[in-house]
Amino acid sequence: MQNIWSTEAWAIVVAACTLALLGILTDEWFIASLVTLGAYIAWLYHRMLKLEKWIRKGTKTSQVYEDRGFVGIIIRQLYQQKKIYNQRKRKTKRILRRLNQNISALPDATVLLNSEFQIEWCNEPAMYLLNLRSPQDLGYKINNLIREPAFLAYLKNPGDREYIEIQSPVDESISIQVRLVSFGGNQSLLIARNISDQKQLQESLKNFVANASHELKSPLTVISGHLEMLDAEDGLSDTGRRSLQTAQRQTERMKDLIQELLLLSQVESYRLAPDEGDRVSITELMANVMTALEKYADRERVSLVLPENLFLLGVNIELEGICINLVENALKYSSPGTPIQVKWVESFRGEYVFSVEDQSSGIDVEDIPKLTKRYYRGAKSRADTSGSGLGLAIVQHAATKHGATFQIESEPGKGSCFSVTFPSYRCLQRAKQSASVMRLADY
């Protein structure tokens, strides 16, 4: 810093000496002052022009020059900042290069979109799975390149569904799962995965279960008929009668199991589009549900809170399956005489929520995440009741098929609450404020 100001001081001394010399020689002090001051300003202007030229070229570190005056302070500060910037830029480039390499190596198609859904980047799998080309398609809107109606609807309201399944634009025999993830405030990451093998496996499993269940119905009907004939005989001993009753119970259980397997294979088939399904009256739906539960002797303890004029867009038999399984579970696993409350309510977001609340002994915390798995039954369930372990699996798959969410809340000793929340796009008419309370015996 001392050298800088000493340089400027020497320049002023030289200018003063020049002024004095010119004034003495010419005796024209005014002219001498103008000449000296003009020369000093021209020297400063020359230095500033060099600085401006260097800045205009981007303050390149390879073109930096030395200035011993105050301009040198500016040059050195800019030089240091540029050096740090170059270091950060090189580091960022290395990180981006590694990131691009890692993302490009992902087996899933990955596309970076801006707020206008314009393509900013895509990896190689996106080229053969979504028919995108890089760099030719960069800057184009993805909804102009992929015209699938379900995909366009998903782009408009990605929050309504977690993902969608569509056919690949490249090959219609390829099924892909598309998910849109928002990040950075105004950007989105579109991830597409080839699920053709998974779909084929699910379809094969569904067909096997459906065919096997269907083939089992005929022999079971025959067996059931013969058991009824034997039951009508008068000559059976007490032991034979007990054996016959056991066989009849197991036959009925097998029929229920086959029916549940058929329903499970149906609800696992595919996910409904937002506008797919029939207009289902909740009032009529619950009337059918209550009628199906007449086989329970203690059905009077079930009360139903149901607002009027509720309609859902969905598959009627599958919606019945959700309701019947949840109410049956409450009847089976709650203590006799304790109330069971079944509700349909409308949330503040316009969603319809179906819930079944009982006063059972509750569910262990470790069992709750496993209840929706096929054939899983908790230790208490296995000890106290009989069942197939498919009921809640059916509820989970049917809810997912309709875009709904299934939740289980329970506390040991304080009962349980099972609820299914249907998205607003499946709710066709808003509920009125009035609600009626009914009991199962009313049906």
C-alpha positions as CSV (number, residue, x, y, z in Angstrom):
1,M,0.0,0.0,0.0
2,Q,2.9,2.4,0.8
3,N,4.4,1.7,-2.6
4,I,1.1,2.5,-4.3
5,W,0.7,5.9,-2.6
6,S,4.4,6.7,-3.1
7,T,4.0,6.2,-6.8
8,E,1.0,8.6,-6.9
9,A,3.0,11.1,-4.7
10,W,6.0,11.0,-7.2
11,A,3.6,11.6,-10.1
12,I,2.3,14.7,-8.3
13,V,5.9,15.9,-7.5
14,V,6.9,15.4,-11.2
15,A,3.8,17.3,-12.3
16,A,4.6,20.2,-9.8
17,C,8.2,20.3,-11.0
18,T,7.0,20.4,-14.7
19,L,4.6,23.2,-13.9
20,A,7.3,25.2,-12.2
21,L,9.8,24.7,-15.0
22,L,7.3,25.7,-17.7
23,G,6.1,28.7,-15.7
24,I,9.7,30.0,-15.2
25,L,10.7,29.4,-18.8
26,T,7.5,30.8,-20.4
27,D,6.3,33.2,-17.7
28,E,2.8,31.9,-18.7
29,W,1.7,30.3,-15.5
30,F,-1.9,29.7,-16.7
31,I,-0.9,27.9,-19.9
32,A,1.8,26.0,-17.9
33,S,-0.9,24.9,-15.5
34,L,-3.3,23.8,-18.3
35,V,-0.5,21.8,-20.0
36,T,0.7,20.1,-16.8
37,L,-2.8,19.3,-15.7
38,G,-3.8,18.0,-19.1
39,A,-0.8,15.8,-19.3
40,Y,-1.5,14.4,-15.8
41,I,-5.2,13.7,-16.7
42,A,-4.2,12.1,-20.0
43,W,-1.8,9.8,-18.1
44,L,-4.6,8.8,-15.6
45,Y,-7.1,8.4,-18.5
46,H,-4.6,6.1,-20.3
47,R,-4.4,3.9,-17.2
48,M,-8.2,3.8,-16.9
49,L,-8.6,2.8,-20.5
50,K,-6.2,-0.1,-20.1
51,L,-8.2,-1.2,-17.0
52,E,-11.5,-0.9,-18.9
53,K,-10.1,-2.9,-21.8
54,W,-9.0,-5.7,-19.5
55,I,-12.4,-5.8,-17.7
56,R,-14.2,-5.8,-21.0
57,K,-12.2,-8.9,-22.1
58,G,-13.4,-10.7,-19.0
59,T,-10.5,-9.9,-16.6
60,K,-8.6,-12.8,-18.0
61,T,-5.8,-13.9,-15.6
62,S,-3.5,-14.5,-18.6
63,Q,-3.8,-10.8,-19.7
64,V,-3.3,-9.2,-16.3
65,Y,-0.8,-6.3,-16.2
66,E,1.1,-4.4,-13.6
67,D,0.1,-0.9,-12.4
68,R,2.1,0.6,-9.5
69,G,-0.6,3.2,-8.6
70,F,-4.1,3.1,-7.2
71,V,-5.4,1.4,-10.3
72,G,-3.2,-1.5,-9.3
73,I,-5.3,-2.0,-6.2
74,I,-8.4,-2.5,-8.4
75,I,-6.5,-4.8,-10.7
76,R,-5.2,-7.0,-7.9
77,Q,-8.7,-7.3,-6.3
78,L,-10.3,-8.2,-9.6
79,Y,-7.4,-10.7,-10.3
80,Q,-7.9,-12.4,-6.9
81,Q,-11.7,-12.6,-7.4
82,K,-11.3,-14.0,-10.9
83,K,-8.8,-16.6,-9.7
84,I,-11.2,-17.7,-7.0
85,Y,-14.1,-17.7,-9.5
86,N,-12.1,-19.9,-11.9
87,Q,-11.2,-22.3,-9.2
88,R,-14.8,-22.6,-8.2
89,K,-15.9,-22.9,-11.8
90,R,-13.5,-25.8,-12.4
91,K,-14.6,-27.5,-9.2
92,T,-18.3,-27.1,-10.2
93,K,-17.6,-28.4,-13.7
94,R,-15.9,-31.5,-12.2
95,I,-18.9,-32.1,-9.9
96,L,-21.4,-31.6,-12.7
97,R,-19.4,-33.9,-15.0
98,R,-19.5,-36.6,-12.3
99,L,-23.1,-36.0,-11.6
100,N,-24.0,-36.2,-15.3
101,Q,-22.0,-39.5,-15.6
102,N,-23.8,-40.9,-12.5
103,I,-27.3,-39.9,-13.7
104,S,-26.5,-41.1,-17.2
105,A,-25.6,-44.5,-15.8
106,L,-29.1,-44.8,-14.1
107,P,-31.2,-47.5,-15.7
108,D,-34.3,-45.4,-15.5
109,A,-35.1,-42.6,-18.0
110,T,-34.4,-39.3,-16.4
111,V,-35.4,-35.9,-17.8
112,L,-34.8,-32.5,-16.3
113,L,-37.7,-30.0,-16.9
114,N,-38.0,-26.3,-16.1
115,S,-41.2,-24.6,-14.9
116,E,-42.6,-24.6,-18.5
117,F,-41.9,-28.3,-18.8
118,Q,-39.2,-27.6,-21.4
119,I,-36.5,-30.3,-21.6
120,E,-33.2,-29.0,-20.2
121,W,-31.4,-32.4,-20.1
122,C,-32.1,-36.1,-20.5
123,N,-30.0,-39.3,-20.1
124,E,-29.5,-42.1,-22.6
125,P,-32.4,-44.4,-21.4
126,A,-34.8,-41.5,-22.0
127,M,-33.9,-41.7,-25.7
128,Y,-35.0,-45.3,-26.2
129,L,-37.8,-45.4,-23.6
130,L,-39.4,-42.0,-24.2
131,N,-38.2,-41.4,-27.8
132,L,-36.3,-38.2,-26.8
133,R,-33.2,-37.0,-28.7
134,S,-30.4,-35.0,-27.2
135,P,-29.5,-32.3,-28.0
136,Q,-32.2,-31.9,-30.7
137,D,-35.1,-32.0,-28.3
138,L,-33.6,-29.8,-25.7
139,G,-35.7,-26.6,-25.2
140,Y,-38.9,-28.3,-26.5
141,K,-41.9,-28.9,-24.2
142,I,-42.2,-32.5,-23.2
143,N,-46.0,-32.4,-23.6
144,N,-45.5,-31.6,-27.3
145,L,-43.4,-34.7,-27.7
146,I,-45.4,-37.1,-25.6
147,R,-49.1,-36.8,-26.5
148,E,-50.5,-39.6,-24.3
149,P,-53.7,-38.2,-22.7
150,A,-53.0,-39.7,-19.3
151,F,-49.5,-38.2,-19.3
152,L,-50.9,-34.8,-20.2
153,A,-53.4,-35.0,-17.4
154,Y,-50.7,-36.0,-15.0
155,L,-48.5,-33.0,-16.0
156,K,-51.4,-30.6,-15.2
157,N,-52.0,-32.1,-11.7
158,P,-49.0,-34.2,-10.6
159,G,-50.1,-33.9,-7.0
160,D,-53.2,-35.9,-7.6
161,R,-51.3,-39.1,-8.2
162,E,-47.9,-40.5,-7.1
163,Y,-47.2,-41.9,-10.6
164,I,-48.9,-43.1,-13.8
165,E,-48.5,-46.1,-16.1
166,I,-48.5,-45.6,-19.8
167,Q,-47.3,-47.3,-23.0
168,S,-43.9,-46.2,-24.3
169,P,-44.0,-43.8,-27.3
170,V,-41.3,-46.0,-28.9
171,D,-43.1,-49.4,-28.5
172,E,-46.7,-49.8,-27.3
173,S,-45.8,-53.3,-26.0
174,I,-43.5,-51.6,-23.4
175,S,-45.2,-50.4,-20.2
176,I,-43.5,-47.6,-18.3
177,Q,-44.1,-46.0,-14.9
178,V,-43.7,-42.2,-14.9
179,R,-43.1,-40.2,-11.8
180,L,-42.7,-36.4,-11.6
181,V,-40.6,-35.0,-8.7
182,S,-40.4,-31.2,-8.0
183,F,-37.1,-29.7,-6.8
184,G,-35.4,-26.3,-6.7
185,G,-38.7,-24.4,-6.6
186,N,-39.5,-24.3,-10.3
187,Q,-37.8,-27.4,-11.8
188,S,-39.0,-31.0,-12.1
189,L,-37.3,-34.3,-12.6
190,L,-39.3,-36.8,-14.7
191,I,-38.4,-40.4,-14.0
192,A,-39.6,-43.2,-16.3
193,R,-39.1,-46.9,-15.6
194,N,-39.7,-50.0,-17.7
195,I,-42.2,-52.2,-15.8
196,S,-43.1,-54.5,-18.7
197,D,-41.6,-57.6,-17.0
198,Q,-43.3,-56.7,-13.7
199,K,-46.7,-56.2,-15.4
200,Q,-46.4,-59.5,-17.3
201,L,-45.5,-61.3,-14.0
202,Q,-48.5,-59.6,-12.2
203,E,-50.8,-60.5,-15.1
204,S,-49.6,-64.1,-15.1
205,L,-50.1,-64.4,-11.3
206,K,-53.5,-62.8,-11.6
207,N,-54.6,-65.1,-14.3
208,F,-53.3,-68.1,-12.4
209,V,-55.1,-67.1,-9.2
210,A,-58.3,-66.3,-11.2
211,N,-58.2,-69.6,-13.1
212,A,-57.3,-71.7,-10.1
213,S,-60.0,-70.1,-8.0
214,H,-62.6,-70.6,-10.8
215,E,-61.7,-74.2,-11.2
216,L,-62.0,-74.8,-7.5
217,K,-65.5,-73.4,-7.3
218,S,-67.1,-76.3,-9.2
219,P,-65.8,-79.2,-7.0
220,L,-66.5,-77.1,-3.8
221,T,-70.1,-76.7,-5.0
222,V,-70.4,-80.4,-5.4
223,I,-68.9,-81.1,-2.0
224,S,-71.1,-78.6,-0.4
225,G,-74.2,-80.2,-2.0
226,H,-73.3,-83.6,-0.8
227,L,-72.6,-82.3,2.7
228,E,-76.1,-80.8,2.8
229,M,-77.5,-84.1,1.7
230,L,-75.7,-85.9,4.5
231,D,-76.8,-83.3,7.0
232,A,-80.4,-84.1,6.1
233,E,-79.9,-87.8,7.1
234,D,-81.3,-88.9,10.4
235,G,-79.1,-91.9,11.1
236,L,-75.8,-89.9,11.8
237,S,-74.2,-90.4,15.1
238,D,-73.2,-87.4,17.3
239,T,-69.5,-87.9,16.2
240,G,-70.5,-88.0,12.6
241,R,-72.7,-85.0,13.0
242,R,-69.8,-83.0,14.5
243,S,-67.5,-84.1,11.7
244,L,-70.0,-83.1,9.1
245,Q,-70.4,-79.7,10.7
246,T,-66.6,-79.2,10.7
247,A,-66.5,-80.2,7.0
248,Q,-69.3,-77.7,6.3
249,R,-67.5,-74.9,8.1
250,Q,-64.3,-75.6,6.2
251,T,-66.2,-75.7,2.9
252,E,-67.7,-72.3,3.6
253,R,-64.3,-71.0,4.6
254,M,-62.8,-72.3,1.3
255,K,-65.7,-70.6,-0.6
256,D,-64.9,-67.3,1.1
257,L,-61.2,-67.7,0.4
258,I,-61.9,-68.3,-3.3
259,Q,-64.1,-65.3,-3.4
260,E,-61.4,-63.1,-1.8
261,L,-58.8,-64.4,-4.2
262,L,-60.9,-63.6,-7.2
263,L,-61.6,-60.1,-5.8
264,L,-57.9,-59.6,-5.0
265,S,-56.9,-60.6,-8.5
266,Q,-59.4,-58.1,-9.9
267,V,-58.2,-55.2,-7.8
268,E,-54.6,-55.9,-8.6
269,S,-55.1,-55.7,-12.3
270,Y,-54.4,-52.0,-13.0
271,R,-54.8,-48.5,-11.6
272,L,-57.9,-46.5,-12.6
273,A,-57.5,-43.3,-14.7
274,P,-58.8,-40.2,-12.9
275,D,-62.0,-40.2,-15.1
276,E,-62.5,-43.9,-15.2
277,G,-65.2,-45.8,-13.3
278,D,-69.0,-45.7,-12.7
279,R,-71.0,-43.2,-10.7
280,V,-71.6,-45.0,-7.4
281,S,-74.1,-43.7,-4.8
282,I,-72.6,-44.0,-1.3
283,T,-76.1,-44.4,0.2
284,E,-76.8,-47.5,-2.0
285,L,-73.3,-48.8,-1.6
286,M,-73.6,-48.8,2.2
287,A,-77.1,-50.4,2.0
288,N,-75.6,-53.3,0.1
289,V,-72.7,-53.5,2.6
290,M,-75.1,-53.7,5.6
291,T,-77.2,-56.3,3.9
292,A,-74.0,-58.4,3.3
293,L,-73.3,-58.3,7.0
294,E,-76.6,-59.8,8.2
295,K,-74.8,-63.1,9.0
296,Y,-73.3,-61.5,12.1
297,A,-75.6,-61.9,15.2
298,D,-74.2,-58.8,16.9
299,R,-74.5,-56.5,13.9
300,E,-76.7,-54.1,15.9
301,R,-73.7,-52.6,17.6
302,V,-72.6,-51.1,14.2
303,S,-73.7,-47.5,13.7
304,L,-73.3,-45.6,10.4
305,V,-72.9,-41.8,10.0
306,L,-73.6,-41.0,6.4
307,P,-74.1,-37.6,4.8
308,E,-76.5,-37.4,2.0
309,N,-75.8,-37.1,-1.7
310,L,-72.3,-38.5,-1.8
311,F,-71.2,-40.1,-5.1
312,L,-67.9,-41.7,-6.0
313,L,-66.3,-42.5,-9.4
314,G,-65.1,-46.1,-9.2
315,V,-65.8,-49.8,-9.4
316,N,-68.8,-50.7,-7.3
317,I,-67.9,-54.2,-6.3
318,E,-64.4,-53.1,-5.3
319,L,-65.7,-50.3,-3.2
320,E,-68.1,-52.7,-1.5
321,G,-65.1,-55.0,-0.9
322,I,-63.3,-52.2,0.9
323,C,-66.3,-51.4,3.2
324,I,-67.3,-55.0,3.9
325,N,-63.8,-56.1,4.8
326,L,-63.2,-53.2,7.2
327,V,-66.6,-53.6,9.0
328,E,-66.2,-57.4,9.1
329,N,-62.7,-57.0,10.7
330,A,-64.2,-54.7,13.4
331,L,-66.9,-57.2,14.1
332,K,-64.5,-60.1,14.3
333,Y,-61.7,-58.5,16.4
334,S,-63.6,-56.2,18.8
335,S,-65.1,-57.3,22.0
336,P,-68.9,-58.3,21.9
337,G,-71.2,-55.5,22.9
338,T,-68.7,-52.7,22.2
339,P,-69.8,-50.1,19.7
340,I,-68.4,-49.8,16.2
341,Q,-68.7,-46.5,14.4
342,V,-68.7,-46.4,10.6
343,K,-68.4,-42.9,9.0
344,W,-68.4,-41.2,5.6
345,V,-67.2,-37.6,5.9
346,E,-65.9,-34.9,3.5
347,S,-62.6,-33.3,4.3
348,F,-61.8,-29.6,3.8
349,R,-59.9,-30.6,0.6
350,G,-63.1,-32.1,-0.9
351,E,-61.9,-35.7,-0.2
352,Y,-64.3,-38.4,1.0
353,V,-63.0,-40.4,4.0
354,F,-64.5,-43.8,4.9
355,S,-63.5,-44.9,8.4
356,V,-64.3,-47.8,10.8
357,E,-63.6,-47.2,14.5
358,D,-63.8,-50.0,17.1
359,Q,-63.0,-50.5,20.8
360,S,-60.9,-53.6,20.4
361,S,-57.8,-54.5,22.3
362,G,-55.7,-52.7,19.7
363,I,-52.9,-53.8,17.4
364,D,-49.3,-54.1,18.3
365,V,-47.1,-51.4,16.7
366,E,-44.8,-53.9,14.9
367,D,-47.9,-55.6,13.3
368,I,-49.4,-52.4,11.7
369,P,-47.0,-52.1,8.7
370,K,-47.5,-55.9,7.9
371,L,-51.3,-56.1,8.1
372,T,-51.8,-55.3,4.4
373,K,-49.5,-58.1,3.3
374,R,-51.2,-61.2,1.9
375,Y,-52.0,-64.0,4.4
376,Y,-50.4,-62.0,7.3
377,R,-52.3,-62.3,10.5
378,G,-51.0,-61.0,13.9
379,A,-50.5,-63.2,16.8
380,K,-53.7,-62.1,18.5
381,S,-55.7,-62.7,15.3
382,R,-54.4,-66.2,14.9
383,A,-55.2,-67.0,18.5
384,D,-58.7,-65.5,18.7
385,T,-60.3,-65.8,15.2
386,S,-60.1,-67.6,11.9
387,G,-59.5,-65.8,8.7
388,S,-57.6,-65.9,5.4
389,G,-55.4,-62.9,6.0
390,L,-56.5,-61.4,2.6
391,G,-59.1,-58.8,3.8
392,L,-56.8,-55.9,4.4
393,A,-54.6,-56.8,1.4
394,I,-57.8,-56.4,-0.7
395,V,-58.5,-53.1,0.9
396,Q,-55.0,-51.8,0.3
397,H,-55.0,-52.9,-3.4
398,A,-58.5,-51.6,-4.1
399,A,-57.7,-48.3,-2.4
400,T,-54.5,-47.9,-4.5
401,K,-56.4,-48.8,-7.7
402,H,-58.8,-45.9,-7.0
403,G,-56.0,-43.5,-6.1
404,A,-57.0,-43.6,-2.4
405,T,-54.8,-43.9,0.7
406,F,-55.4,-46.5,3.4
407,Q,-54.4,-45.7,7.0
408,I,-54.4,-47.8,10.2
409,E,-54.3,-46.1,13.6
410,S,-54.3,-48.2,16.7
411,E,-53.2,-48.1,20.3
412,P,-53.1,-51.2,22.4
413,G,-56.0,-51.3,24.8
414,K,-57.8,-48.3,23.2
415,G,-59.1,-49.7,19.9
416,S,-58.3,-49.1,16.3
417,C,-59.4,-46.9,13.4
418,F,-59.2,-48.0,9.8
419,S,-59.7,-45.2,7.2
420,V,-59.6,-44.9,3.4
421,T,-59.3,-41.4,1.9
422,F,-60.5,-41.0,-1.7
423,P,-59.0,-38.1,-3.8
424,S,-61.2,-35.2,-4.7
425,Y,-61.2,-36.1,-8.4
426,R,-63.3,-39.2,-7.5
427,C,-65.8,-37.2,-5.5
428,L,-68.6,-36.2,-7.8
429,Q,-70.9,-34.2,-5.6
430,R,-70.4,-32.3,-2.4
431,A,-72.1,-33.6,0.7
432,K,-74.9,-31.7,2.4
433,Q,-74.5,-30.6,5.9
434,S,-77.1,-32.9,7.3
435,A,-76.2,-36.5,8.2
436,S,-78.2,-39.5,9.3
437,V,-77.2,-42.0,11.9
438,M,-78.4,-45.6,11.2
439,R,-77.8,-49.0,12.7
440,L,-77.2,-52.2,10.9
441,A,-80.5,-53.5,12.3
442,D,-82.3,-50.9,10.3
443,Y,-81.5,-52.8,7.1
